[in-house]
Structure formats: C-alpha cells, structure tokens
Amino acid sequence: MPITALLFGRVKTSDSTHPPALREAVIDIDKDIRVNVKELPVCEAHVDVREAGKRLERLCRSSIIGRGEARFEIAFPEQEPIKLTSSLFILNGGEKSGEVTLLIHTFITVPAPTAIVTTVTITRKGGGIHAVAKVPVIAGGSGSLLGFNFRLGKTYEYKGRKLGYLEAKCPDEAFKVSVPSLLFKNEAHTPGQDTAFNFRGAFAVPCIPQG
C-alpha cells in the first residue's frame, strides 16, 4: 500500500548556544516498509544556485519525491548568528546494485549562494531498510542544521500497476525505527562543546491496519 511519510526534527542545545553540525545519520526501519524506484526518473540536470529552487523544480519535477523546508544557523566568529530558512527538495537518485540513493537539496545564501546536497543511501538489512544520510560541511564549518520538516512519498505507474515510492503494511500496529548513530561535529568550535559526539535511540510510529 503506497504511503506518504511526514518527517520532522529539531536540533537545539540546552544553553541556546550555536549547535554542533549534524554530519551523519544512520536509521534502521523494520520490514513493514519498502522503497520502490523501478522506472522512476532520475534528475541529472545541473542547477545554478542563483535560481536553484525554481530551476530545480522545473527541470526535475518528475524526479521529486519529497518537499519541505530546512532551517540553518550560521555562526561566524565574533558575529551574531544568522538564521536561514530554505526550501527542501528530495530527488530520486536511482538504484545500482541494490542500493537506492536519494538526494536532499537545500540552499543557503550566506556567506554566498550555495547548494547543500545531503546524500542518503538505502539498502536492505534483515528484511528492513538501512539508511545512511551524509550531510556536507555547511558554510566552511560555521553552519549547522537547526531543523527540518518534509513529506516523502510519490505514486507512479509501472507496467500498468500503481506503485508508491514508499509502501507499507501494518501487521502489528506500529513501525519500529532504530537510530544507531547521529554524528555531530563542533565545526564552529563553540566553547564548551566536544569536538564530536554521537547519539542513538529508537522509537515506534503507530499505524492502523487496513482491510
């Protein structure tokens, strides 16, 4: 059954100082969710960052599988932090040797117009989904992600069948998710923070069986 996922998150320090930069997220999802990319178009167009949002949407419309927004904070030495909000587009990056790639595009204008592309690789693990997201260095290390929210999902036709980029079943009324690693780095050298540290956790998302 095709589904659409609404995902959101926030990064904040307990003392409201500039947060460390999220650089990698490792997520495992149980076998009740699957990903389809058969014959789904892949966007390979070059996008000029000066018109990134509109041009990306125009050239890669058939490859977009998610939309939302991301929030960033840029903290240069001896300056007040600058907060930015950007549109977020998720594109199908294709499948090769059983590994599915998706590309999360956002854009910042400080210190210069720049595209930020987070690469997510998805493989099967124990019947479930194993996803690894790699976030690039932002603003030379001065930038950190503050939060995001987006919808992920798309339905399309394949050989006369209606497929969903995400499909799910709900035999036990919950999708189980584990997060073995959230890697943060103190690239802005904020005083009092470790150079790098890792978080982990797990949660379950309720679902209602159909039929």
C-alpha positions in Angstrom: 0.0 0.0 0.0 1.5 3.4 -1.0 2.1 5.8 1.8 3.4 9.3 2.4 5.7 10.0 5.4 5.8 13.3 7.3 9.2 13.7 8.9 10.5 16.5 11.1 13.3 17.2 13.6 15.0 19.9 15.6 18.5 20.5 16.9 19.0 22.7 19.9 21.5 23.0 22.8 20.4 23.2 26.4 22.0 26.6 26.8 20.9 28.0 23.4 24.4 28.3 22.0 25.2 27.5 18.4 24.5 23.8 18.0 27.1 21.3 16.6 26.7 20.3 13.0 24.8 17.1 12.1 27.1 15.2 9.7 25.7 11.7 9.6 22.5 9.9 10.5 22.1 6.1 10.4 18.5 4.8 10.6 17.1 1.3 10.5 13.4 0.7 9.8 11.5 -2.6 10.2 10.5 -4.9 7.3 6.9 -3.4 7.1 8.2 -0.5 4.9 9.7 -0.9 1.5 11.1 1.5 -1.2 10.3 1.3 -4.9 12.3 3.2 -7.6 11.5 1.0 -10.7 11.5 3.2 -13.8 11.2 6.3 -11.5 13.0 9.2 -13.3 16.4 10.3 -12.0 17.4 14.0 -12.1 20.8 14.7 -13.6 20.4 18.4 -14.6 22.9 21.0 -13.5 21.2 23.6 -11.2 22.6 27.1 -10.9 22.4 28.0 -7.3 21.3 31.6 -8.1 17.9 30.2 -9.3 18.2 26.9 -7.6 14.7 26.4 -6.2 12.6 27.3 -9.3 15.0 25.8 -11.7 15.3 22.5 -9.8 11.5 22.2 -9.6 11.2 22.9 -13.3 13.9 20.6 -14.6 13.5 17.7 -12.1 9.7 17.8 -11.5 9.3 14.1 -12.4 12.1 13.1 -10.0 10.9 15.0 -6.9 9.7 12.5 -4.3 9.5 14.9 -1.3 9.3 18.6 -0.4 9.6 20.7 2.8 11.9 23.2 4.4 15.1 23.3 6.4 16.4 25.8 8.9 20.1 26.6 9.5 22.2 28.8 11.7 25.5 30.3 10.5 27.8 31.4 13.3 30.9 33.3 12.2 33.5 34.2 14.8 32.7 37.4 16.8 29.3 37.9 15.0 25.7 37.3 15.9 24.5 34.0 14.5 22.4 34.3 11.3 19.3 32.1 10.9 18.1 31.0 7.5 15.1 29.0 6.2 15.3 27.2 2.8 13.0 25.2 0.6 13.9 21.5 0.6 13.5 19.1 -2.3 14.1 15.3 -2.2 15.1 13.8 -5.6 15.3 10.2 -6.7 19.0 9.4 -7.2 18.4 6.0 -8.8 19.3 2.4 -7.9 22.5 0.5 -8.5 23.4 -3.0 -7.3 20.6 -3.0 -4.8 21.5 0.4 -3.3 18.9 3.2 -3.6 20.1 6.8 -3.5 18.0 9.9 -2.7 19.3 13.4 -2.8 18.1 16.1 -0.4 18.6 19.6 -1.9 18.5 22.8 0.2 20.1 26.2 -0.4 21.7 28.9 1.7 22.7 32.5 0.7 25.3 33.2 3.5 28.2 33.7 3.0 27.4 33.1 -0.7 24.6 31.3 -2.6 25.4 27.6 -2.1 23.5 24.3 -2.7 23.6 21.9 0.2 23.1 18.3 -1.1 22.7 15.6 1.5 23.1 12.1 0.1 21.1 9.2 1.5 21.9 5.6 0.6 19.3 2.9 1.3 19.9 -0.8 1.4 18.0 -3.9 2.7 19.1 -5.1 6.1 17.5 -8.2 7.8 14.4 -7.6 5.6 14.1 -4.0 6.7 15.6 -0.7 5.5 19.1 0.6 6.4 19.5 4.3 5.5 22.7 6.4 5.9 22.5 10.2 5.4 25.7 12.1 4.8 25.4 15.9 5.4 28.1 18.1 3.9 30.1 20.8 5.7 28.0 24.0 5.7 29.5 27.5 5.3 33.0 26.2 5.8 32.1 24.7 9.2 30.2 27.7 10.5 26.8 26.4 9.6 24.6 23.9 11.5 21.2 22.4 10.8 18.5 23.7 13.2 15.6 21.7 12.0 13.6 20.3 9.1 10.2 19.1 8.1 9.1 17.4 4.9 6.8 15.0 3.2 8.3 12.0 1.5 6.3 9.9 -1.0 5.1 9.6 -4.6 2.8 7.3 -6.5 3.5 6.4 -10.2 2.7 3.9 -12.9 4.9 1.0 -13.7 3.9 -1.7 -16.2 0.2 -0.8 -15.7 0.5 -1.0 -11.9 0.3 1.8 -9.4 3.4 1.9 -7.2 4.4 4.0 -4.3 8.0 5.2 -3.7 7.2 4.2 -0.1 4.9 1.2 0.6 3.9 -0.2 3.9 1.9 -2.8 5.7 0.8 -2.7 9.3 0.6 -6.2 10.9 1.5 -5.2 14.4 0.1 -1.6 14.5 3.5 0.1 14.7 6.5 0.9 12.5 9.7 0.3 14.5 12.6 2.6 13.9 16.1 2.5 15.5 18.8 5.2 15.2 22.2 3.5 15.8 24.0 6.8 15.2 23.5 10.5 14.9 27.0 12.0 14.5 27.5 15.7 15.4 30.7 17.7 15.0 31.7 21.0 16.6 33.0 22.5 13.4 32.3 26.1 14.5 34.5 25.5 17.6 31.8 26.6 20.1 33.3 26.8 23.6 32.2 24.1 26.0 31.3 21.5 23.3 33.1 18.3 22.5 34.8 18.1 19.1 32.5 15.3 18.1 29.8 13.1 19.7 27.2 10.5 18.9 23.6 10.0 19.9 21.4 6.9 19.4 17.9 5.9 20.1 14.7 4.1 19.0 11.0 4.8 18.6 7.8 3.4 17.2 5.3 5.1 15.0 1.7 3.9 15.4 -0.2 2.7 12.3 -3.7 1.4 11.6 -4.1 -1.9 9.7 -6.2 -1.7 6.5 -8.6 -4.4 5.4 
